[in-house]
Amino acid sequence: IDNLDPRGVQLAALFMSGVDMALFANDVCGQPIPWEHCCPWMYFDGKLLQSKLIRASRDKAPLIDLCDGQ
């Protein structure tokens, strides 16, 4: 990534704040969801978020292209 988009950093921070709250709720409830399934590094990639956000804003890429055809 050549440069960071401030909006991407804010979105990632907001997402991670939600993840933190979900982990807290999981801990309070006695961890019904195992820790192995809650690790943020297993499902969130900040570099990927930044690259897709830059591509969406700069290239005006359609959603299907941003999702790699899936």
CHARMM internal coordinates of N, CA and C (Angstrom, degrees):
IC EDIT
DIST 1 N 1 CA 1.4536
DIST 1 CA 1 C 1.5163
ANGL 1 N 1 CA 1 C 107.84
DIST 1 C 2 N 1.3171
ANGL 1 CA 1 C 2 N 115.02
DIHE 1 N 1 CA 1 C 2 N 125.32
DIST 2 N 2 CA 1.4632
ANGL 1 C 2 N 2 CA 119.84
DIHE 1 CA 1 C 2 N 2 CA -178.27
DIST 2 CA 2 C 1.5199
ANGL 2 N 2 CA 2 C 112.33
DIHE 1 C 2 N 2 CA 2 C -72.11
DIST 2 C 3 N 1.3085
ANGL 2 CA 2 C 3 N 116.63
DIHE 2 N 2 CA 2 C 3 N -45.10
DIST 3 N 3 CA 1.4633
ANGL 2 C 3 N 3 CA 120.03
DIHE 2 CA 2 C 3 N 3 CA 179.33
DIST 3 CA 3 C 1.5171
ANGL 3 N 3 CA 3 C 109.04
DIHE 2 C 3 N 3 CA 3 C -143.64
DIST 3 C 4 N 1.3180
ANGL 3 CA 3 C 4 N 115.24
DIHE 3 N 3 CA 3 C 4 N 155.44
DIST 4 N 4 CA 1.4518
ANGL 3 C 4 N 4 CA 120.63
DIHE 3 CA 3 C 4 N 4 CA 179.88
DIST 4 CA 4 C 1.5166
ANGL 4 N 4 CA 4 C 109.49
DIHE 3 C 4 N 4 CA 4 C -93.75
DIST 4 C 5 N 1.3088
ANGL 4 CA 4 C 5 N 115.19
DIHE 4 N 4 CA 4 C 5 N 137.19
DIST 5 N 5 CA 1.4503
ANGL 4 C 5 N 5 CA 121.50
DIHE 4 CA 4 C 5 N 5 CA 175.21
DIST 5 CA 5 C 1.5327
ANGL 5 N 5 CA 5 C 107.02
DIHE 4 C 5 N 5 CA 5 C -87.60
DIST 5 C 6 N 1.3323
ANGL 5 CA 5 C 6 N 118.73
DIHE 5 N 5 CA 5 C 6 N 124.42
DIST 6 N 6 CA 1.4689
ANGL 5 C 6 N 6 CA 120.12
DIHE 5 CA 5 C 6 N 6 CA -179.95
DIST 6 CA 6 C 1.5334
ANGL 6 N 6 CA 6 C 112.33
DIHE 5 C 6 N 6 CA 6 C -57.89
DIST 6 C 7 N 1.3306
ANGL 6 CA 6 C 7 N 116.16
DIHE 6 N 6 CA 6 C 7 N -33.48
DIST 7 N 7 CA 1.4646
ANGL 6 C 7 N 7 CA 118.86
DIHE 6 CA 6 C 7 N 7 CA 178.61
DIST 7 CA 7 C 1.5312
ANGL 7 N 7 CA 7 C 110.54
DIHE 6 C 7 N 7 CA 7 C -64.89
DIST 7 C 8 N 1.3247
ANGL 7 CA 7 C 8 N 116.89
DIHE 7 N 7 CA 7 C 8 N -38.21
DIST 8 N 8 CA 1.4583
ANGL 7 C 8 N 8 CA 120.49
DIHE 7 CA 7 C 8 N 8 CA 177.57
DIST 8 CA 8 C 1.5150
ANGL 8 N 8 CA 8 C 112.35
DIHE 7 C 8 N 8 CA 8 C -64.10
DIST 8 C 9 N 1.3226
ANGL 8 CA 8 C 9 N 116.00
DIHE 8 N 8 CA 8 C 9 N -38.75
DIST 9 N 9 CA 1.4718
ANGL 8 C 9 N 9 CA 120.16
DIHE 8 CA 8 C 9 N 9 CA 178.28
DIST 9 CA 9 C 1.5307
ANGL 9 N 9 CA 9 C 109.29
DIHE 8 C 9 N 9 CA 9 C -65.16
DIST 9 C 10 N 1.3383
ANGL 9 CA 9 C 10 N 116.80
DIHE 9 N 9 CA 9 C 10 N -41.85
DIST 10 N 10 CA 1.4650
ANGL 9 C 10 N 10 CA 120.34
DIHE 9 CA 9 C 10 N 10 CA 179.10
DIST 10 CA 10 C 1.5239
ANGL 10 N 10 CA 10 C 111.19
DIHE 9 C 10 N 10 CA 10 C -65.92
DIST 10 C 11 N 1.3312
ANGL 10 CA 10 C 11 N 117.34
DIHE 10 N 10 CA 10 C 11 N -41.38
DIST 11 N 11 CA 1.4683
ANGL 10 C 11 N 11 CA 120.37
DIHE 10 CA 10 C 11 N 11 CA 178.39
DIST 11 CA 11 C 1.5268
ANGL 11 N 11 CA 11 C 111.44
DIHE 10 C 11 N 11 CA 11 C -64.72
DIST 11 C 12 N 1.3294
ANGL 11 CA 11 C 12 N 116.33
DIHE 11 N 11 CA 11 C 12 N -40.67
DIST 12 N 12 CA 1.4630
ANGL 11 C 12 N 12 CA 119.90
DIHE 11 CA 11 C 12 N 12 CA 178.57
DIST 12 CA 12 C 1.5254
ANGL 12 N 12 CA 12 C 110.67
DIHE 11 C 12 N 12 CA 12 C -65.36
DIST 12 C 13 N 1.3326
ANGL 12 CA 12 C 13 N 116.88
DIHE 12 N 12 CA 12 C 13 N -40.18
DIST 13 N 13 CA 1.4655
ANGL 12 C 13 N 13 CA 120.33
DIHE 12 CA 12 C 13 N 13 CA 178.54
DIST 13 CA 13 C 1.5290
ANGL 13 N 13 CA 13 C 110.78
DIHE 12 C 13 N 13 CA 13 C -64.97
DIST 13 C 14 N 1.3278
ANGL 13 CA 13 C 14 N 116.62
DIHE 13 N 13 CA 13 C 14 N -40.67
DIST 14 N 14 CA 1.4593
ANGL 13 C 14 N 14 CA 120.74
DIHE 13 CA 13 C 14 N 14 CA 177.92
DIST 14 CA 14 C 1.5270
ANGL 14 N 14 CA 14 C 110.68
DIHE 13 C 14 N 14 CA 14 C -64.21
DIST 14 C 15 N 1.3242
ANGL 14 CA 14 C 15 N 116.88
DIHE 14 N 14 CA 14 C 15 N -43.06
DIST 15 N 15 CA 1.4589
ANGL 14 C 15 N 15 CA 121.18
DIHE 14 CA 14 C 15 N 15 CA 178.32
DIST 15 CA 15 C 1.5306
ANGL 15 N 15 CA 15 C 110.77
DIHE 14 C 15 N 15 CA 15 C -61.93
DIST 15 C 16 N 1.3337
ANGL 15 CA 15 C 16 N 116.25
DIHE 15 N 15 CA 15 C 16 N -46.12
DIST 16 N 16 CA 1.4655
ANGL 15 C 16 N 16 CA 119.60
DIHE 15 CA 15 C 16 N 16 CA -178.97
DIST 16 CA 16 C 1.5267
ANGL 16 N 16 CA 16 C 111.94
DIHE 15 C 16 N 16 CA 16 C -67.06
DIST 16 C 17 N 1.3281
ANGL 16 CA 16 C 17 N 117.07
DIHE 16 N 16 CA 16 C 17 N -30.49
DIST 17 N 17 CA 1.4614
ANGL 16 C 17 N 17 CA 120.06
DIHE 16 CA 16 C 17 N 17 CA 174.55
DIST 17 CA 17 C 1.5250
ANGL 17 N 17 CA 17 C 110.21
DIHE 16 C 17 N 17 CA 17 C -64.13
DIST 17 C 18 N 1.3310
ANGL 17 CA 17 C 18 N 116.63
DIHE 17 N 17 CA 17 C 18 N -41.66
DIST 18 N 18 CA 1.4589
ANGL 17 C 18 N 18 CA 120.60
DIHE 17 CA 17 C 18 N 18 CA 175.88
DIST 18 CA 18 C 1.5139
ANGL 18 N 18 CA 18 C 112.38
DIHE 17 C 18 N 18 CA 18 C -64.36
DIST 18 C 19 N 1.3136
ANGL 18 CA 18 C 19 N 116.25
DIHE 18 N 18 CA 18 C 19 N -39.74
DIST 19 N 19 CA 1.4693
ANGL 18 C 19 N 19 CA 120.76
DIHE 18 CA 18 C 19 N 19 CA 177.16
DIST 19 CA 19 C 1.5219
ANGL 19 N 19 CA 19 C 109.96
DIHE 18 C 19 N 19 CA 19 C -62.55
DIST 19 C 20 N 1.3242
ANGL 19 CA 19 C 20 N 116.69
DIHE 19 N 19 CA 19 C 20 N -41.52
DIST 20 N 20 CA 1.4660
ANGL 19 C 20 N 20 CA 121.22
DIHE 19 CA 19 C 20 N 20 CA 179.07
DIST 20 CA 20 C 1.5274
ANGL 20 N 20 CA 20 C 110.94
DIHE 19 C 20 N 20 CA 20 C -61.23
DIST 20 C 21 N 1.3315
ANGL 20 CA 20 C 21 N 115.97
DIHE 20 N 20 CA 20 C 21 N -42.70
DIST 21 N 21 CA 1.4694
ANGL 20 C 21 N 21 CA 119.51
DIHE 20 CA 20 C 21 N 21 CA 178.42
DIST 21 CA 21 C 1.5275
ANGL 21 N 21 CA 21 C 111.09
DIHE 20 C 21 N 21 CA 21 C -65.94
DIST 21 C 22 N 1.3301
ANGL 21 CA 21 C 22 N 116.87
DIHE 21 N 21 CA 21 C 22 N -39.81
DIST 22 N 22 CA 1.4610
ANGL 21 C 22 N 22 CA 120.45
DIHE 21 CA 21 C 22 N 22 CA 178.44
DIST 22 CA 22 C 1.5367
ANGL 22 N 22 CA 22 C 111.02
DIHE 21 C 22 N 22 CA 22 C -64.97
DIST 22 C 23 N 1.3352
ANGL 22 CA 22 C 23 N 116.73
DIHE 22 N 22 CA 22 C 23 N -39.43
DIST 23 N 23 CA 1.4697
ANGL 22 C 23 N 23 CA 120.04
DIHE 22 CA 22 C 23 N 23 CA 177.11
DIST 23 CA 23 C 1.5153
ANGL 23 N 23 CA 23 C 110.92
DIHE 22 C 23 N 23 CA 23 C -65.10
DIST 23 C 24 N 1.3409
ANGL 23 CA 23 C 24 N 116.58
DIHE 23 N 23 CA 23 C 24 N -39.22
DIST 24 N 24 CA 1.4635
ANGL 23 C 24 N 24 CA 120.79
DIHE 23 CA 23 C 24 N 24 CA 177.31
DIST 24 CA 24 C 1.5267
ANGL 24 N 24 CA 24 C 110.18
DIHE 23 C 24 N 24 CA 24 C -62.50
DIST 24 C 25 N 1.3284
ANGL 24 CA 24 C 25 N 117.07
DIHE 24 N 24 CA 24 C 25 N -46.21
DIST 25 N 25 CA 1.4661
ANGL 24 C 25 N 25 CA 120.87
DIHE 24 CA 24 C 25 N 25 CA 178.68
DIST 25 CA 25 C 1.5292
ANGL 25 N 25 CA 25 C 110.60
DIHE 24 C 25 N 25 CA 25 C -62.35
DIST 25 C 26 N 1.3073
ANGL 25 CA 25 C 26 N 117.18
DIHE 25 N 25 CA 25 C 26 N -38.82
DIST 26 N 26 CA 1.4625
ANGL 25 C 26 N 26 CA 121.28
DIHE 25 CA 25 C 26 N 26 CA 177.84
DIST 26 CA 26 C 1.5290
ANGL 26 N 26 CA 26 C 110.41
DIHE 25 C 26 N 26 CA 26 C -62.93
DIST 26 C 27 N 1.3316
ANGL 26 CA 26 C 27 N 117.10
DIHE 26 N 26 CA 26 C 27 N -41.90
DIST 27 N 27 CA 1.4655
ANGL 26 C 27 N 27 CA 120.54
DIHE 26 CA 26 C 27 N 27 CA 179.04
DIST 27 CA 27 C 1.5204
ANGL 27 N 27 CA 27 C 111.51
DIHE 26 C 27 N 27 CA 27 C -66.45
DIST 27 C 28 N 1.3263
ANGL 27 CA 27 C 28 N 116.78
DIHE 27 N 27 CA 27 C 28 N -41.28
DIST 28 N 28 CA 1.4664
ANGL 27 C 28 N 28 CA 120.89
DIHE 27 CA 27 C 28 N 28 CA -179.30
DIST 28 CA 28 C 1.5219
ANGL 28 N 28 CA 28 C 110.91
DIHE 27 C 28 N 28 CA 28 C -63.61
DIST 28 C 29 N 1.3177
ANGL 28 CA 28 C 29 N 116.50
DIHE 28 N 28 CA 28 C 29 N -34.90
DIST 29 N 29 CA 1.4692
ANGL 28 C 29 N 29 CA 121.10
DIHE 28 CA 28 C 29 N 29 CA -178.25
DIST 29 CA 29 C 1.5260
ANGL 29 N 29 CA 29 C 113.00
DIHE 28 C 29 N 29 CA 29 C -84.82
DIST 29 C 30 N 1.3148
ANGL 29 CA 29 C 30 N 117.92
DIHE 29 N 29 CA 29 C 30 N 7.91
DIST 30 N 30 CA 1.4595
ANGL 29 C 30 N 30 CA 120.83
DIHE 29 CA 29 C 30 N 30 CA 177.96
DIST 30 CA 30 C 1.5154
ANGL 30 N 30 CA 30 C 113.86
DIHE 29 C 30 N 30 CA 30 C 86.55
DIST 30 C 31 N 1.2819
ANGL 30 CA 30 C 31 N 117.64
DIHE 30 N 30 CA 30 C 31 N 24.04
DIST 31 N 31 CA 1.4621
ANGL 30 C 31 N 31 CA 125.55
DIHE 30 CA 30 C 31 N 31 CA 178.51
DIST 31 CA 31 C 1.5272
ANGL 31 N 31 CA 31 C 113.07
DIHE 30 C 31 N 31 CA 31 C 53.46
DIST 31 C 32 N 1.3623
ANGL 31 CA 31 C 32 N 117.31
DIHE 31 N 31 CA 31 C 32 N 62.91
DIST 32 N 32 CA 1.4655
ANGL 31 C 32 N 32 CA 118.35
DIHE 31 CA 31 C 32 N 32 CA 174.89
DIST 32 CA 32 C 1.5341
ANGL 32 N 32 CA 32 C 111.79
DIHE 31 C 32 N 32 CA 32 C -67.35
DIST 32 C 33 N 1.3258
ANGL 32 CA 32 C 33 N 116.25
DIHE 32 N 32 CA 32 C 33 N -25.00
DIST 33 N 33 CA 1.4652
ANGL 32 C 33 N 33 CA 120.84
DIHE 32 CA 32 C 33 N 33 CA 174.56
DIST 33 CA 33 C 1.5238
ANGL 33 N 33 CA 33 C 107.33
DIHE 32 C 33 N 33 CA 33 C -101.90
DIST 33 C 34 N 1.3156
ANGL 33 CA 33 C 34 N 118.83
DIHE 33 N 33 CA 33 C 34 N 120.32
DIST 34 N 34 CA 1.4670
ANGL 33 C 34 N 34 CA 120.76
DIHE 33 CA 33 C 34 N 34 CA -177.22
DIST 34 CA 34 C 1.5291
ANGL 34 N 34 CA 34 C 112.27
DIHE 33 C 34 N 34 CA 34 C -60.01
DIST 34 C 35 N 1.3127
ANGL 34 CA 34 C 35 N 115.86
DIHE 34 N 34 CA 34 C 35 N 149.86
DIST 35 N 35 CA 1.4640
ANGL 34 C 35 N 35 CA 122.45
DIHE 34 CA 34 C 35 N 35 CA -177.83
DIST 35 CA 35 C 1.5192
ANGL 35 N 35 CA 35 C 111.77
DIHE 34 C 35 N 35 CA 35 C -57.00
DIST 35 C 36 N 1.3187
ANGL 35 CA 35 C 36 N 117.94
DIHE 35 N 35 CA 35 C 36 N -34.29
DIST 36 N 36 CA 1.4581
ANGL 35 C 36 N 36 CA 121.36
DIHE 35 CA 35 C 36 N 36 CA -178.43
DIST 36 CA 36 C 1.5354
ANGL 36 N 36 CA 36 C 111.93
DIHE 35 C 36 N 36 CA 36 C -60.85
DIST 36 C 37 N 1.3281
ANGL 36 CA 36 C 37 N 116.64
DIHE 36 N 36 CA 36 C 37 N -27.48
DIST 37 N 37 CA 1.4637
ANGL 36 C 37 N 37 CA 120.95
DIHE 36 CA 36 C 37 N 37 CA 179.77
DIST 37 CA 37 C 1.5278
ANGL 37 N 37 CA 37 C 112.35
DIHE 36 C 37 N 37 CA 37 C -90.27
DIST 37 C 38 N 1.3200
ANGL 37 CA 37 C 38 N 116.82
DIHE 37 N 37 CA 37 C 38 N -7.41
DIST 38 N 38 CA 1.4634
ANGL 37 C 38 N 38 CA 121.22
DIHE 37 CA 37 C 38 N 38 CA -175.76
DIST 38 CA 38 C 1.5205
ANGL 38 N 38 CA 38 C 113.39
DIHE 37 C 38 N 38 CA 38 C -104.52
DIST 38 C 39 N 1.3052
ANGL 38 CA 38 C 39 N 118.61
DIHE 38 N 38 CA 38 C 39 N -7.83
DIST 39 N 39 CA 1.4622
ANGL 38 C 39 N 39 CA 121.70
DIHE 38 CA 38 C 39 N 39 CA -176.60
DIST 39 CA 39 C 1.5221
ANGL 39 N 39 CA 39 C 110.36
DIHE 38 C 39 N 39 CA 39 C -63.11
DIST 39 C 40 N 1.3394
ANGL 39 CA 39 C 40 N 118.59
DIHE 39 N 39 CA 39 C 40 N 117.61
DIST 40 N 40 CA 1.4641
ANGL 39 C 40 N 40 CA 120.91
DIHE 39 CA 39 C 40 N 40 CA -176.89
DIST 40 CA 40 C 1.5229
ANGL 40 N 40 CA 40 C 113.28
DIHE 39 C 40 N 40 CA 40 C -60.27
DIST 40 C 41 N 1.2960
ANGL 40 CA 40 C 41 N 118.67
DIHE 40 N 40 CA 40 C 41 N -31.92
DIST 41 N 41 CA 1.4601
ANGL 40 C 41 N 41 CA 120.77
DIHE 40 CA 40 C 41 N 41 CA -178.17
DIST 41 CA 41 C 1.5252
ANGL 41 N 41 CA 41 C 111.68
DIHE 40 C 41 N 41 CA 41 C -70.81
DIST 41 C 42 N 1.3227
ANGL 41 CA 41 C 42 N 117.65
DIHE 41 N 41 CA 41 C 42 N -8.39
DIST 42 N 42 CA 1.4638
ANGL 41 C 42 N 42 CA 120.52
DIHE 41 CA 41 C 42 N 42 CA 177.00
DIST 42 CA 42 C 1.5355
ANGL 42 N 42 CA 42 C 111.68
DIHE 41 C 42 N 42 CA 42 C -83.70
DIST 42 C 43 N 1.3416
ANGL 42 CA 42 C 43 N 117.83
DIHE 42 N 42 CA 42 C 43 N -21.95
DIST 43 N 43 CA 1.4629
ANGL 42 C 43 N 43 CA 119.35
DIHE 42 CA 42 C 43 N 43 CA -175.21
DIST 43 CA 43 C 1.5254
ANGL 43 N 43 CA 43 C 114.61
DIHE 42 C 43 N 43 CA 43 C -134.31
DIST 43 C 44 N 1.3049
ANGL 43 CA 43 C 44 N 119.75
DIHE 43 N 43 CA 43 C 44 N -1.87
DIST 44 N 44 CA 1.4585
ANGL 43 C 44 N 44 CA 121.04
DIHE 43 CA 43 C 44 N 44 CA -179.59
DIST 44 CA 44 C 1.5209
ANGL 44 N 44 CA 44 C 110.02
DIHE 43 C 44 N 44 CA 44 C -125.98
DIST 44 C 45 N 1.3367
ANGL 44 CA 44 C 45 N 115.35
DIHE 44 N 44 CA 44 C 45 N 129.14
DIST 45 N 45 CA 1.4597
ANGL 44 C 45 N 45 CA 121.63
DIHE 44 CA 44 C 45 N 45 CA 178.96
DIST 45 CA 45 C 1.5275
ANGL 45 N 45 CA 45 C 108.17
DIHE 44 C 45 N 45 CA 45 C -126.88
DIST 45 C 46 N 1.3119
ANGL 45 CA 45 C 46 N 116.71
DIHE 45 N 45 CA 45 C 46 N 108.99
DIST 46 N 46 CA 1.4564
ANGL 45 C 46 N 46 CA 121.76
DIHE 45 CA 45 C 46 N 46 CA -177.66
DIST 46 CA 46 C 1.5151
ANGL 46 N 46 CA 46 C 113.12
DIHE 45 C 46 N 46 CA 46 C -64.10
DIST 46 C 47 N 1.3294
ANGL 46 CA 46 C 47 N 117.27
DIHE 46 N 46 CA 46 C 47 N -36.91
DIST 47 N 47 CA 1.4658
ANGL 46 C 47 N 47 CA 119.89
DIHE 46 CA 46 C 47 N 47 CA 178.30
DIST 47 CA 47 C 1.5222
ANGL 47 N 47 CA 47 C 110.99
DIHE 46 C 47 N 47 CA 47 C -65.52
DIST 47 C 48 N 1.3132
ANGL 47 CA 47 C 48 N 116.60
DIHE 47 N 47 CA 47 C 48 N -39.70
DIST 48 N 48 CA 1.4582
ANGL 47 C 48 N 48 CA 120.47
DIHE 47 CA 47 C 48 N 48 CA 177.62
DIST 48 CA 48 C 1.5264
ANGL 48 N 48 CA 48 C 110.41
DIHE 47 C 48 N 48 CA 48 C -64.95
DIST 48 C 49 N 1.3261
ANGL 48 CA 48 C 49 N 117.15
DIHE 48 N 48 CA 48 C 49 N -42.33
DIST 49 N 49 CA 1.4652
ANGL 48 C 49 N 49 CA 120.99
DIHE 48 CA 48 C 49 N 49 CA 176.83
DIST 49 CA 49 C 1.5219
ANGL 49 N 49 CA 49 C 110.93
DIHE 48 C 49 N 49 CA 49 C -58.62
DIST 49 C 50 N 1.3229
ANGL 49 CA 49 C 50 N 116.87
DIHE 49 N 49 CA 49 C 50 N -46.89
DIST 50 N 50 CA 1.4641
ANGL 49 C 50 N 50 CA 120.86
DIHE 49 CA 49 C 50 N 50 CA -179.96
DIST 50 CA 50 C 1.5254
ANGL 50 N 50 CA 50 C 111.18
DIHE 49 C 50 N 50 CA 50 C -62.39
DIST 50 C 51 N 1.3232
ANGL 50 CA 50 C 51 N 117.41
DIHE 50 N 50 CA 50 C 51 N -44.97
DIST 51 N 51 CA 1.4613
ANGL 50 C 51 N 51 CA 119.80
DIHE 50 CA 50 C 51 N 51 CA -177.50
DIST 51 CA 51 C 1.5248
ANGL 51 N 51 CA 51 C 111.27
DIHE 50 C 51 N 51 CA 51 C -65.97
DIST 51 C 52 N 1.3267
ANGL 51 CA 51 C 52 N 118.23
DIHE 51 N 51 CA 51 C 52 N -40.56
DIST 52 N 52 CA 1.4657
ANGL 51 C 52 N 52 CA 121.01
DIHE 51 CA 51 C 52 N 52 CA 178.99
DIST 52 CA 52 C 1.5242
ANGL 52 N 52 CA 52 C 110.61
DIHE 51 C 52 N 52 CA 52 C -69.03
DIST 52 C 53 N 1.3208
ANGL 52 CA 52 C 53 N 117.99
DIHE 52 N 52 CA 52 C 53 N -38.45
DIST 53 N 53 CA 1.4625
ANGL 52 C 53 N 53 CA 121.53
DIHE 52 CA 52 C 53 N 53 CA 179.18
DIST 53 CA 53 C 1.5192
ANGL 53 N 53 CA 53 C 110.89
DIHE 52 C 53 N 53 CA 53 C -66.13
DIST 53 C 54 N 1.3127
ANGL 53 CA 53 C 54 N 117.02
DIHE 53 N 53 CA 53 C 54 N -42.88
DIST 54 N 54 CA 1.4667
ANGL 53 C 54 N 54 CA 120.69
DIHE 53 CA 53 C 54 N 54 CA 178.24
DIST 54 CA 54 C 1.5241
ANGL 54 N 54 CA 54 C 110.03
DIHE 53 C 54 N 54 CA 54 C -64.93
DIST 54 C 55 N 1.3290
ANGL 54 CA 54 C 55 N 116.19
DIHE 54 N 54 CA 54 C 55 N -42.33
DIST 55 N 55 CA 1.4668
ANGL 54 C 55 N 55 CA 119.91
DIHE 54 CA 54 C 55 N 55 CA 179.32
DIST 55 CA 55 C 1.5265
ANGL 55 N 55 CA 55 C 111.23
DIHE 54 C 55 N 55 CA 55 C -64.44
DIST 55 C 56 N 1.3372
ANGL 55 CA 55 C 56 N 116.72
DIHE 55 N 55 CA 55 C 56 N -38.78
DIST 56 N 56 CA 1.4637
ANGL 55 C 56 N 56 CA 120.39
DIHE 55 CA 55 C 56 N 56 CA -179.91
DIST 56 CA 56 C 1.5174
ANGL 56 N 56 CA 56 C 111.45
DIHE 55 C 56 N 56 CA 56 C -68.29
DIST 56 C 57 N 1.3231
ANGL 56 CA 56 C 57 N 117.17
DIHE 56 N 56 CA 56 C 57 N -39.20
DIST 57 N 57 CA 1.4624
ANGL 56 C 57 N 57 CA 119.26
DIHE 56 CA 56 C 57 N 57 CA -177.03
DIST 57 CA 57 C 1.5266
ANGL 57 N 57 CA 57 C 112.63
DIHE 56 C 57 N 57 CA 57 C -82.17
DIST 57 C 58 N 1.3224
ANGL 57 CA 57 C 58 N 117.52
DIHE 57 N 57 CA 57 C 58 N -36.17
DIST 58 N 58 CA 1.4591
ANGL 57 C 58 N 58 CA 120.94
DIHE 57 CA 57 C 58 N 58 CA -177.41
DIST 58 CA 58 C 1.5254
ANGL 58 N 58 CA 58 C 112.13
DIHE 57 C 58 N 58 CA 58 C -81.46
DIST 58 C 59 N 1.3268
ANGL 58 CA 58 C 59 N 116.24
DIHE 58 N 58 CA 58 C 59 N -50.33
DIST 59 N 59 CA 1.4611
ANGL 58 C 59 N 59 CA 120.88
DIHE 58 CA 58 C 59 N 59 CA -174.44
DIST 59 CA 59 C 1.5257
ANGL 59 N 59 CA 59 C 113.35
DIHE 58 C 59 N 59 CA 59 C -90.69
DIST 59 C 60 N 1.3379
ANGL 59 CA 59 C 60 N 116.47
DIHE 59 N 59 CA 59 C 60 N -9.80
DIST 60 N 60 CA 1.4758
ANGL 59 C 60 N 60 CA 120.84
DIHE 59 CA 59 C 60 N 60 CA -174.87
DIST 60 CA 60 C 1.5225
ANGL 60 N 60 CA 60 C 110.52
DIHE 59 C 60 N 60 CA 60 C 53.01
DIST 60 C 61 N 1.3441
ANGL 60 CA 60 C 61 N 114.96
DIHE 60 N 60 CA 60 C 61 N 43.74
DIST 61 N 61 CA 1.4619
ANGL 60 C 61 N 61 CA 121.25
DIHE 60 CA 60 C 61 N 61 CA -177.44
DIST 61 CA 61 C 1.5276
ANGL 61 N 61 CA 61 C 110.18
DIHE 60 C 61 N 61 CA 61 C -68.27
DIST 61 C 62 N 1.3373
ANGL 61 CA 61 C 62 N 117.28
DIHE 61 N 61 CA 61 C 62 N 142.14
DIST 62 N 62 CA 1.4676
ANGL 61 C 62 N 62 CA 120.02
DIHE 61 CA 61 C 62 N 62 CA 176.42
DIST 62 CA 62 C 1.5369
ANGL 62 N 62 CA 62 C 110.62
DIHE 61 C 62 N 62 CA 62 C -66.27
DIST 62 C 63 N 1.3202
ANGL 62 CA 62 C 63 N 115.10
DIHE 62 N 62 CA 62 C 63 N 156.04
DIST 63 N 63 CA 1.4591
ANGL 62 C 63 N 63 CA 120.90
DIHE 62 CA 62 C 63 N 63 CA -177.00
DIST 63 CA 63 C 1.5218
ANGL 63 N 63 CA 63 C 112.08
DIHE 62 C 63 N 63 CA 63 C -58.89
DIST 63 C 64 N 1.3002
ANGL 63 CA 63 C 64 N 118.14
DIHE 63 N 63 CA 63 C 64 N -38.84
DIST 64 N 64 CA 1.4722
ANGL 63 C 64 N 64 CA 121.11
DIHE 63 CA 63 C 64 N 64 CA -178.13
DIST 64 CA 64 C 1.5421
ANGL 64 N 64 CA 64 C 109.94
DIHE 63 C 64 N 64 CA 64 C -63.22
DIST 64 C 65 N 1.3371
ANGL 64 CA 64 C 65 N 117.62
DIHE 64 N 64 CA 64 C 65 N -33.95
DIST 65 N 65 CA 1.4598
ANGL 64 C 65 N 65 CA 120.19
DIHE 64 CA 64 C 65 N 65 CA 177.43
DIST 65 CA 65 C 1.5180
ANGL 65 N 65 CA 65 C 111.53
DIHE 64 C 65 N 65 CA 65 C -73.13
DIST 65 C 66 N 1.3292
ANGL 65 CA 65 C 66 N 116.53
DIHE 65 N 65 CA 65 C 66 N -35.79
DIST 66 N 66 CA 1.4666
ANGL 65 C 66 N 66 CA 119.75
DIHE 65 CA 65 C 66 N 66 CA 177.42
DIST 66 CA 66 C 1.5209
ANGL 66 N 66 CA 66 C 111.86
DIHE 65 C 66 N 66 CA 66 C -66.06
DIST 66 C 67 N 1.3304
ANGL 66 CA 66 C 67 N 115.98
DIHE 66 N 66 CA 66 C 67 N -29.17
DIST 67 N 67 CA 1.4666
ANGL 66 C 67 N 67 CA 121.40
DIHE 66 CA 66 C 67 N 67 CA 179.62
DIST 67 CA 67 C 1.5237
ANGL 67 N 67 CA 67 C 112.20
DIHE 66 C 67 N 67 CA 67 C -92.94
DIST 67 C 68 N 1.3186
ANGL 67 CA 67 C 68 N 116.46
DIHE 67 N 67 CA 67 C 68 N 14.18
DIST 68 N 68 CA 1.4645
ANGL 67 C 68 N 68 CA 123.05
DIHE 67 CA 67 C 68 N 68 CA 178.04
DIST 68 CA 68 C 1.5299
ANGL 68 N 68 CA 68 C 112.08
DIHE 67 C 68 N 68 CA 68 C 56.00
DIST 68 C 69 N 1.3313
ANGL 68 CA 68 C 69 N 115.82
DIHE 68 N 68 CA 68 C 69 N 37.45
DIST 69 N 69 CA 1.4562
ANGL 68 C 69 N 69 CA 121.21
DIHE 68 CA 68 C 69 N 69 CA 176.04
DIST 69 CA 69 C 1.5039
ANGL 69 N 69 CA 69 C 115.36
DIHE 68 C 69 N 69 CA 69 C 78.11
DIST 69 C 70 N 1.3081
ANGL 69 CA 69 C 70 N 118.16
DIHE 69 N 69 CA 69 C 70 N 7.64
DIST 70 N 70 CA 1.4761
ANGL 69 C 70 N 70 CA 120.37
DIHE 69 CA 69 C 70 N 70 CA -177.99
DIST 70 CA 70 C 1.5139
ANGL 70 N 70 CA 70 C 109.11
DIHE 69 C 70 N 70 CA 70 C -106.06
END
COOR INIT
IC SEED 1 N 1 CA 1 C
IC BUILD
